[in-house]
Amino acid sequence: MRRTFTISLVLLFLVLSTLAFAEKKTTITISDPVRVANTTLKAGDYQVVWNENQPNTTVTFKRDGKVVATAPAKVEEKPNPYNGALMLKTAPDGSRVLSGIQLSQATIELTPESQPEGR
């Protein structure tokens, strides 16, 4: 009986661990180069991945299955009128900086620490 209880606890822990680290994914299309943290993303499609259960998380940008950029972000679960809308700022050097992504059920805001000052 004790062995069954131990196995049950281990299984419960594994299930809860999986839920705690569940990832969300979306695909965005960038039409012109933008900066994320200190990386310039070229025009194209990117998979964006983040942890759905944490408001403060790290967002990963992947292209062709490879990680090309990561940035700390805040995720706010709320309905939006736009799905896949990119929030952009202009840096002092004139480059475009990705500051966030609006999805139908959430807004991902890249934290200011990961972005240069915008105008």
N, C-alpha and C positions, 0 to 999 in steps of 0.2 A: 504494500500500500504506500509506503514512504517513497519507493522508487517511482511509482505512478505520479505521486504528487510533485516530485522533483522534475520529472519529464514535463508535466503540465506547466509548471512554472517557467521552465526553459522555453517551451513553445509560446507561452504568453509573452515573454520578454522579446522573443524574436518577432512576433507579430506587431507588438507595440513599437519596437525599434524600426521596423519597416514603415509603419505609418508615420512615425516622427520624422523620417527622412524622405517622405514621398516627394518626388520631383514633378514639377509642371513644366510643360514645354509649349512653345509656339514658334512659328516661323515668321520672320519679318523680311521685307524687301527694302533694301537701301538703294536709292536711285543715284545718289552722289556720295562721294567719300565723306565719312564722318569719323570723329574721334570718340573712342570709348577708353576711359582712363588714359593711358599713354600710347594707345594703339590706334592707327588709322584703319578703319574698315573700308574696303573698296566696295563699289556698287555690286549688288548681288543679293542672293538669298542667304539668310543666316538662321540657324536654329538657336533659340534663346531658352535656357534652362535655369530654373531656380527652385528653391525649396518652398513648397506650398504652405507649410505649417509654421513658418517663421516670418514675422513682418520685417525683420532685419536679416538679410541673407546676402549671398554672393550670386550674381548673375553671370552665367557663362555663355559666351557667343561662340557657336561652332559653324564652320563652313567645310563642306565635304567631309564631315565626320571628325574634323580636327578642331581642337580648342584654339581660337585665335585671339580671344580677349576675355578677361574677367573683370568684374567691378562690384564693389559693395553697393547694395541697393536696399530700398525700403519698398515693401509690397503692401498695398492697401487694397483689400478686397472690397470692391464697390462697382456697381454697374456704370458703364460709360456709353455714351452715344456712338463712340468710335471703336473699331476693333482693328488693332495693328497700326494705330496712328503714332508716328514718331514725334517726340517732343525734342526740339532742337534749339540750341543757343549758338551765338556767334562768339568765339574767343577773341581776345584782343589782337591776335595775329591774323584774324579774318577767317580762320578755319571753322568749320561746323562741328559742333559737339553734341553728341546724343545725351540728353539729360533725362529721358524717360520714354516709356512706351505705354500707351493706353490700349488696354484690351477690353473686350466686352464685359468682363466680370472683375477686372482688377487694373490697378495702375502700378507700374513699376517705375519708381523714381531712383535714378542713380544718385548716390549720395554725393554731396558737394566735395567731400574729400577725394573722390575719384575723378573729379572734373576740374578743369582750369576755370578761372573766373570768366563769366560771360559778360557781354555788354548789355 
